[in-house]
Structures are given as C-alpha cells and as structure tokens.
Amino acid sequence: MDLLRLTIPQQTPTSAVAAFFNAAKLGAWLDALPMANPRKTGEELLAVLHKVNRATAPANQRFHLLEQFRPLIADISDILHKHYSAAAIPLDDKNRATAELNHALLSEMAFGYKAVLLATADTSLNDANRNLMVASALHATHHLARLLVDSYALYSPEPKSLWLELHQLYRYAEYEGFLASGLPQESKHSDVRSIDHTYRRILMLALANPYHLMQGEALLVFRELDKWATHCRILPLAAATTPTGQLYLDLDSDAPPTYAPMSGQGIYPIDGRVLDITGVLAVLEQRGKELMVSAKTPSGQLTLAGRKLRNMYKRLAEAWGIRVERLSERKPRSNPIEIAIGISAAHHFACHGAEFAPESNEIELRHRNHRNILVADHFDPGR
C-alpha cells in the first residue's frame, strides 16, 4: 500500500550549507539574527531553509536544524500574520509580500519535516528513528494545517496537493500506530498534541464553510477547535460503500471532507472515512449558552465582542448543522449567461438603463415617504 506520497524539493550534495549543520556555528548565526526586524529575520531564515531543504543531509542533522528554527519561525509567523490579517482584501502589494513570506516559511518548514519523515520511514525503526519519525510527521502535519488556515483567512484557494498530503500523513500515522502520540519529551515549543488532534481540527474548519466566515474568523475558529476537536469522530467506511446522507472524506484524494447527499449515488471513496460531528455541535450549543451569560454588560446586553462571537457561533451551527436536501437534482447544462459586475452595472440592467444616482434617489425617497423629516430640497454634489 502506497502510504506516503509527499512532495519535497529535489536534493543534491553540496557543501554550501555545511556550517548550518554544525551546532556551534548554527547557534552563533541564530544569535546574530536581527530579531527587532521580524521581516528581515524571516527572510534570512527562509533563505537558509530554502538551501538546506535542497541539500542532502542526515535525517538527525536536518531535524536538529529544524528544531532550532521552529520556535523562531512560529514567533515570526504570528507577527507577520498580524500585519496582514486585518488588511483589506485583496491585499495591497506590501501586505501580499508579507503573506507570501509567511506562506514560504511554513511551506519550507513542512518540506524539511517531510524530508526527515521520508528518510526515517525507509530505515529500521529503533527508538531514535521512531522518535524522529513521530515528531517529523507531527510537525509536518502542523505546518501544512497552518498553511491551510492562512489560505482560508485570506480567502485564497487551497494549495494544490495539501489535502492529499494531510490525508497521507494521517493514514501513515494510523498504520504505524502513532496517530494519537504526542511529542517526545525533548521536543519543545509546540502547540500541537497529536496528528489525530490537528487533523480533526482542520477537518472541522474545512466543514465550517471557511470562505463564508468573516475576516479573521478562520484562525479564531481553528483556535476554538483546539478544545472542541476531540468530539469529532472519524469512523471507517466499508469499501465500495456510498456514504449517502453523511459527512465523509477520501484519504486517497486531494479534497477536503464534504457531504454526500441522499441522492449522491456513484460516490465511492477509495479509502473513505465517515465523520460524526454531533458531539461538536453539542459543545458549540453549550458554548453559545455560556456566552449569553458571560459576555453581558451591566445593562444586560451582550458586549460588542460577545455579539461578534455569538454571530460566529451561529454561522458555525449553520455550516455544521443538518443538510437540507435539494428538492430537484442538479444536472449539468451548457447555456450562455450574462454577468453584471458591480452595483452600477446591476442597477443599469435591473432598471432598464436608467441613470444610477443613489444620492439623489435617496433624497427623493425621503421626500416621498417621510414628509415630516427635514431634508435638502436640492442635491448638488459640488456643494
């Protein structure tokens, strides 16, 4: 069974990165980084990671370097994310460059850990190699998940093959028996528990209609799922079985989990799983009730933050709730369509070409419907 189909850059022998595999020289280089300038620090870390990931090296040396980089890149990534997370979408050139730097850092860290995993998976699994395998698989999963969260946060397409690799890592950990294993004692600076936990979190986020969430909510939901994901159950699906009326995923596909409608005949996952999220819905309902008590002002109203969180919970409940089946089956058809883009264009066609003057129209409507309201008798945009 082909358990691991992971993409890493082609690696060739080179002496250009030898110094970074020397503990003393690596420590001195890290100490000299311009930590007061997160962007410059990120660029320097990225430049080294890019070279190292394309050079051959023993798995234990590569893992040691990645472990030295990981806490720094975690901090830098959080700082970079804050720079563009609240910026207007689509991002301007400066914020786009910052987002691309963050994505590149996360991608290169994932490349590095995948390289360690692939190297140790082909060796005899003594205790040392097994520890490398478990930790590298867990960190690869974590960095891929963070890449996906950031893509959702920016309303960007899911990176190609990312879901396939997440599925492969989950299946491999399941096959090797370390799906629920945490990190070895010597591994620090981690905010992940196990591959199983990270995988459930990202599955639930994907089911939350992440592109319909408000700006900033994708990361917030992912953080909330740190406490909720254990209530998501991943159940086996018999071969050649159609998961009609259920949430399911295919570990052999490059696709997120989805819903199979009752009319969805012909859906036969190669290596399928069924998701039971009723436990998550129960936790969400309880969290909503607690919020209605804890986020009230002295006057009995919800705070602004409380209202935002309540609305987010409502969106999650709708996304994760019972699917309403369509009354008629969708059928592919080929027909010409006309699309109007923008409010002015939509008004032009809806009103048969009438001039679009929203300010004047608003004043006219106020005169017509609210005679007792004092409004301007004449509208002059230049005054």
C-alpha positions as CSV (number, residue, x, y, z in Angstrom):
1,M,0.0,0.0,0.0
2,D,1.4,3.4,-1.0
3,L,1.1,5.2,2.3
4,L,3.3,8.2,1.8
5,R,3.0,10.5,-1.3
6,L,4.7,13.6,0.0
7,T,6.3,16.3,-2.1
8,I,9.8,17.6,-1.2
9,P,12.3,19.5,-3.4
10,Q,15.0,17.6,-5.2
11,Q,18.1,17.3,-3.0
12,T,21.7,17.3,-4.2
13,P,25.0,17.1,-2.3
14,T,26.5,20.5,-1.5
15,S,29.0,22.0,1.0
16,A,27.3,25.4,0.9
17,V,25.1,24.6,3.9
18,A,27.6,22.5,5.9
19,A,28.1,25.3,8.5
20,F,24.4,25.2,9.4
21,F,24.7,21.6,10.5
22,N,27.4,22.5,13.0
23,A,25.7,23.2,16.3
24,A,28.1,25.9,17.4
25,K,28.1,27.8,14.1
26,L,24.3,27.4,13.8
27,G,23.9,28.8,17.4
28,A,26.1,31.8,16.6
29,W,24.2,32.5,13.4
30,L,20.9,32.4,15.1
31,D,22.1,34.7,17.9
32,A,23.1,37.3,15.2
33,L,19.7,37.4,13.6
34,P,18.0,40.9,13.6
35,M,15.1,39.9,15.9
36,A,14.0,43.5,16.2
37,N,13.1,43.3,12.5
38,P,10.8,40.3,12.0
39,R,10.5,40.7,8.3
40,K,14.3,40.7,7.7
41,T,14.7,37.8,10.2
42,G,12.0,35.9,8.3
43,E,13.8,36.5,5.0
44,E,17.1,35.3,6.4
45,L,15.6,32.2,7.9
46,L,13.8,31.5,4.6
47,A,17.0,31.8,2.6
48,V,18.8,29.2,4.7
49,L,15.8,26.9,4.8
50,H,15.5,27.0,1.0
51,K,19.1,26.0,0.6
52,V,19.0,23.3,3.3
53,N,15.9,21.7,2.0
54,R,17.6,21.2,-1.4
55,A,20.7,19.7,0.0
56,T,21.3,16.1,1.1
57,A,21.9,15.7,4.8
58,P,21.5,13.0,7.5
59,A,17.9,13.0,8.9
60,N,19.0,13.6,12.5
61,Q,21.1,16.7,11.5
62,R,18.2,18.1,9.4
63,F,15.8,17.5,12.3
64,H,18.1,19.3,14.7
65,L,18.3,22.3,12.5
66,L,14.5,22.4,12.0
67,E,14.0,22.2,15.8
68,Q,16.3,25.2,16.3
69,F,14.4,27.2,13.6
70,R,10.9,26.1,14.7
71,P,10.3,28.4,17.8
72,L,11.7,31.4,15.9
73,I,9.6,30.8,12.8
74,A,6.5,30.2,15.0
75,D,7.0,33.7,16.5
76,I,7.9,35.3,13.2
77,S,4.9,33.7,11.5
78,D,2.5,35.1,14.2
79,I,4.0,38.6,13.8
80,L,3.8,38.5,10.0
81,H,0.2,37.2,10.1
82,K,-0.9,40.1,12.3
83,H,0.5,42.6,9.7
84,Y,-1.9,41.4,7.0
85,S,-4.7,39.6,8.8
86,A,-6.8,42.7,9.2
87,A,-5.8,44.4,5.9
88,A,-8.4,45.0,3.2
89,I,-8.9,42.1,0.8
90,P,-7.4,41.8,-1.8
91,L,-4.1,42.6,-0.2
92,D,-2.0,45.5,-1.4
93,D,1.5,44.8,-2.7
94,K,3.2,45.3,0.7
95,N,0.8,43.1,2.6
96,R,0.8,40.5,-0.2
97,A,4.6,40.3,0.0
98,T,4.3,39.7,3.8
99,A,1.7,37.0,3.3
100,E,3.9,35.3,0.7
101,L,6.9,35.4,3.0
102,N,4.8,33.7,5.8
103,H,3.5,31.1,3.4
104,A,7.0,30.4,2.2
105,L,8.3,29.9,5.7
106,L,5.5,27.5,6.6
107,S,6.0,25.6,3.3
108,E,9.8,25.2,3.8
109,M,9.3,24.0,7.4
110,A,6.8,21.4,6.1
111,F,9.3,20.4,3.3
112,G,12.0,19.9,5.9
113,Y,9.9,17.7,8.3
114,K,8.6,15.7,5.3
115,A,12.2,15.1,4.2
116,V,13.0,13.7,7.7
117,L,9.9,11.6,7.7
118,L,10.7,10.1,4.3
119,A,14.2,9.4,5.3
120,T,13.3,7.6,8.6
121,A,10.4,5.7,7.1
122,D,12.8,3.7,5.0
123,T,15.1,2.7,7.9
124,S,14.9,0.2,10.7
125,L,12.8,1.8,13.4
126,N,14.9,1.8,16.6
127,D,13.8,4.2,19.3
128,A,15.8,7.1,18.0
129,N,14.5,6.7,14.4
130,R,10.9,6.2,15.7
131,N,11.1,9.4,17.7
132,L,12.3,11.3,14.6
133,M,9.5,9.8,12.6
134,V,6.8,10.7,15.0
135,A,8.0,14.2,15.7
136,S,8.6,15.0,12.0
137,A,5.2,13.6,10.9
138,L,3.5,15.7,13.6
139,H,5.3,18.9,12.7
140,A,4.8,18.4,9.0
141,T,1.0,18.0,9.7
142,H,1.0,21.1,11.9
143,H,2.7,23.3,9.3
144,L,0.5,22.1,6.5
145,A,-2.5,22.8,8.6
146,R,-1.3,26.3,9.3
147,L,-0.8,26.9,5.6
148,L,-4.4,25.9,5.0
149,V,-5.7,28.1,7.8
150,D,-3.8,31.0,6.4
151,S,-5.2,30.3,2.9
152,Y,-8.8,30.3,4.3
153,A,-8.0,33.5,6.3
154,L,-7.0,35.3,3.0
155,Y,-9.8,33.7,1.0
156,S,-7.2,32.1,-1.2
157,P,-7.5,28.7,-2.9
158,E,-6.4,25.6,-1.0
159,P,-2.8,24.9,-2.0
160,K,-2.6,22.0,-4.6
161,S,-1.9,18.6,-3.1
162,L,-2.1,19.9,0.5
163,W,-5.2,17.9,1.4
164,L,-3.7,14.8,-0.2
165,E,-0.6,15.2,2.0
166,L,-2.6,15.7,5.2
167,H,-4.6,12.6,4.4
168,Q,-1.4,10.6,3.7
169,L,0.2,11.7,7.0
170,Y,-3.0,10.8,8.9
171,R,-3.2,7.4,7.3
172,Y,0.5,6.7,7.8
173,A,0.3,7.6,11.5
174,E,-2.7,5.4,11.8
175,Y,-0.9,2.5,10.1
176,E,2.2,2.9,12.2
177,G,0.3,3.2,15.4
178,F,1.3,6.7,16.5
179,L,-1.9,8.6,15.4
180,A,-2.6,9.8,19.0
181,S,1.0,10.0,20.1
182,G,2.3,13.3,21.4
183,L,5.8,14.7,21.1
184,P,8.8,13.1,22.7
185,Q,10.0,14.8,25.8
186,E,12.9,16.5,24.2
187,S,10.7,18.4,21.7
188,K,9.6,21.8,22.9
189,H,7.9,24.9,21.7
190,S,4.9,23.0,20.3
191,D,1.2,23.9,20.3
192,V,0.1,20.6,18.9
193,R,-1.0,17.5,20.7
194,S,-1.0,14.7,18.1
195,I,-1.6,14.2,14.4
196,D,-5.1,12.9,15.2
197,H,-5.9,16.2,17.0
198,T,-4.5,18.5,14.4
199,Y,-6.2,16.6,11.7
200,R,-9.6,16.7,13.3
201,R,-9.2,20.5,13.9
202,I,-8.5,21.2,10.2
203,L,-11.3,18.8,9.1
204,M,-13.8,20.7,11.2
205,L,-12.5,24.1,9.9
206,A,-12.9,22.9,6.3
207,L,-16.5,21.9,7.1
208,A,-17.3,25.4,8.5
209,N,-17.6,27.0,5.1
210,P,-14.3,28.9,5.8
211,Y,-14.7,31.1,2.8
212,H,-18.0,32.3,4.2
213,L,-16.5,33.3,7.6
214,M,-15.9,36.9,8.4
215,Q,-12.4,38.2,8.1
216,G,-10.2,36.9,11.0
217,E,-12.6,34.2,12.0
218,A,-10.8,31.3,10.3
219,L,-7.9,31.5,12.7
220,L,-10.3,32.1,15.6
221,V,-12.3,29.0,14.8
222,F,-9.1,26.9,14.4
223,R,-8.1,28.0,17.9
224,E,-11.5,27.3,19.3
225,L,-11.3,23.8,17.8
226,D,-8.3,23.1,19.9
227,K,-10.9,22.4,22.7
228,W,-13.7,21.0,20.5
229,A,-12.0,18.7,18.0
230,T,-11.8,15.7,20.4
231,H,-15.6,15.5,20.0
232,C,-15.3,14.8,16.2
233,R,-15.4,11.1,15.5
234,I,-13.7,9.6,12.4
235,L,-15.3,6.3,11.6
236,P,-14.4,3.6,9.0
237,L,-16.3,3.3,5.7
238,A,-16.6,-0.1,4.1
239,A,-15.1,-0.4,0.7
240,A,-17.4,0.2,-2.3
241,T,-19.9,1.9,0.0
242,T,-21.6,5.2,-0.8
243,P,-21.8,7.5,2.3
244,T,-25.2,8.9,1.4
245,G,-26.5,11.5,3.8
246,Q,-23.2,11.6,5.7
247,L,-20.1,13.7,6.0
248,Y,-17.2,11.9,4.6
249,L,-13.6,12.1,3.3
250,D,-11.4,10.1,1.0
251,L,-7.8,9.6,2.2
252,D,-6.8,8.9,-1.4
253,S,-8.0,12.2,-2.7
254,D,-6.7,15.8,-2.7
255,A,-10.0,17.1,-1.4
256,P,-11.4,18.3,2.0
257,P,-14.3,16.5,3.8
258,T,-17.7,17.1,2.3
259,Y,-21.3,16.0,2.5
260,A,-22.8,13.2,0.4
261,P,-26.5,13.9,-0.4
262,M,-29.1,11.2,-0.2
263,S,-29.2,11.4,-4.0
264,G,-25.5,11.2,-4.3
265,Q,-25.2,7.7,-5.9
266,G,-21.9,6.8,-7.5
267,I,-19.8,8.3,-4.7
268,Y,-17.3,5.5,-3.8
269,P,-14.3,6.7,-1.9
270,I,-11.1,4.7,-2.4
271,D,-10.2,4.9,1.3
272,G,-13.1,6.5,2.9
273,R,-14.0,7.7,6.4
274,V,-17.3,9.0,7.8
275,L,-17.4,11.9,10.2
276,D,-19.7,12.1,13.2
277,I,-19.7,15.7,14.4
278,T,-22.8,15.6,16.7
279,G,-20.5,15.9,19.7
280,V,-19.0,19.1,18.3
281,L,-22.5,20.6,17.7
282,A,-23.4,19.8,21.4
283,V,-20.3,21.6,22.6
284,L,-21.0,24.6,20.3
285,E,-24.5,24.8,21.6
286,Q,-23.3,24.8,25.2
287,R,-20.6,27.4,24.4
288,G,-23.3,29.6,22.9
289,K,-25.3,29.4,26.1
290,E,-22.3,30.2,28.3
291,L,-21.5,33.2,26.1
292,M,-25.0,34.6,26.6
293,V,-24.3,34.8,30.3
294,S,-20.6,35.6,30.5
295,A,-20.5,38.4,27.8
296,K,-23.3,40.6,29.1
297,T,-22.8,44.2,30.2
298,P,-24.3,45.5,33.5
299,S,-27.4,46.6,31.5
300,G,-28.0,43.0,30.3
301,Q,-26.9,43.5,26.7
302,L,-24.2,41.5,25.0
303,T,-20.9,43.3,24.6
304,L,-19.6,44.0,21.1
305,A,-17.1,41.2,21.3
306,G,-19.9,38.9,22.6
307,R,-22.2,39.8,19.7
308,K,-19.4,39.1,17.2
309,L,-18.7,35.7,18.8
310,R,-22.4,34.9,19.0
311,N,-22.8,35.6,15.3
312,M,-19.7,33.4,14.5
313,Y,-21.2,30.6,16.5
314,K,-24.5,30.9,14.6
315,R,-22.5,30.6,11.3
316,L,-20.7,27.6,12.6
317,A,-24.0,26.0,13.7
318,E,-25.5,26.5,10.2
319,A,-22.4,25.2,8.4
320,W,-22.1,22.1,10.7
321,G,-25.8,21.5,11.1
322,I,-28.3,19.3,9.3
323,R,-28.0,19.5,5.5
324,V,-31.3,20.3,3.7
325,E,-31.6,18.2,0.6
326,R,-32.4,19.9,-2.7
327,L,-35.9,19.2,-4.0
328,S,-34.6,18.7,-7.5
329,E,-31.4,17.1,-8.7
330,R,-28.7,19.3,-10.2
331,K,-27.9,18.5,-13.8
332,P,-25.1,19.8,-15.9
333,R,-26.2,22.1,-18.8
334,S,-24.5,24.3,-21.3
335,N,-26.2,27.7,-21.7
336,P,-24.9,31.3,-22.3
337,I,-25.2,33.7,-19.4
338,E,-24.7,37.4,-18.9
339,I,-23.0,38.7,-15.8
340,A,-23.2,42.2,-14.4
341,I,-20.3,43.1,-12.1
342,G,-20.8,45.9,-9.6
343,I,-23.7,47.9,-8.1
344,S,-23.8,50.4,-11.0
345,A,-23.9,47.6,-13.7
346,A,-26.5,45.7,-11.7
347,H,-28.7,48.8,-11.4
348,H,-28.3,49.6,-15.1
349,F,-29.7,46.2,-16.2
350,A,-32.3,45.9,-13.4
351,C,-33.7,49.4,-14.2
352,H,-33.5,49.1,-18.0
353,G,-30.7,51.5,-18.4
354,A,-31.9,54.3,-16.0
355,E,-29.3,56.6,-14.7
356,F,-27.8,55.4,-11.4
357,A,-27.8,58.4,-8.9
358,P,-28.1,56.9,-5.4
359,E,-27.7,60.2,-3.5
360,S,-30.5,61.9,-5.4
361,N,-32.7,58.9,-5.3
362,E,-32.3,58.7,-1.5
363,I,-33.4,62.3,-1.1
364,E,-36.3,61.7,-3.4
365,L,-37.4,58.6,-1.4
366,R,-37.1,60.6,1.9
367,H,-39.4,63.3,0.5
368,R,-41.9,60.7,-0.7
369,N,-42.0,58.6,2.4
370,H,-41.1,60.9,5.3
371,R,-42.5,64.3,4.6
372,N,-42.0,65.3,8.2
373,I,-38.2,64.8,8.0
374,L,-36.1,67.8,7.2
375,V,-34.0,67.1,4.1
376,A,-32.2,69.1,1.5
377,D,-34.5,70.4,-1.3
378,H,-31.7,70.3,-3.8
379,F,-28.8,67.9,-4.2
380,D,-25.6,69.4,-5.6
381,P,-22.6,67.0,-5.4
382,G,-20.3,70.0,-5.7
383,R,-21.6,71.9,-2.6
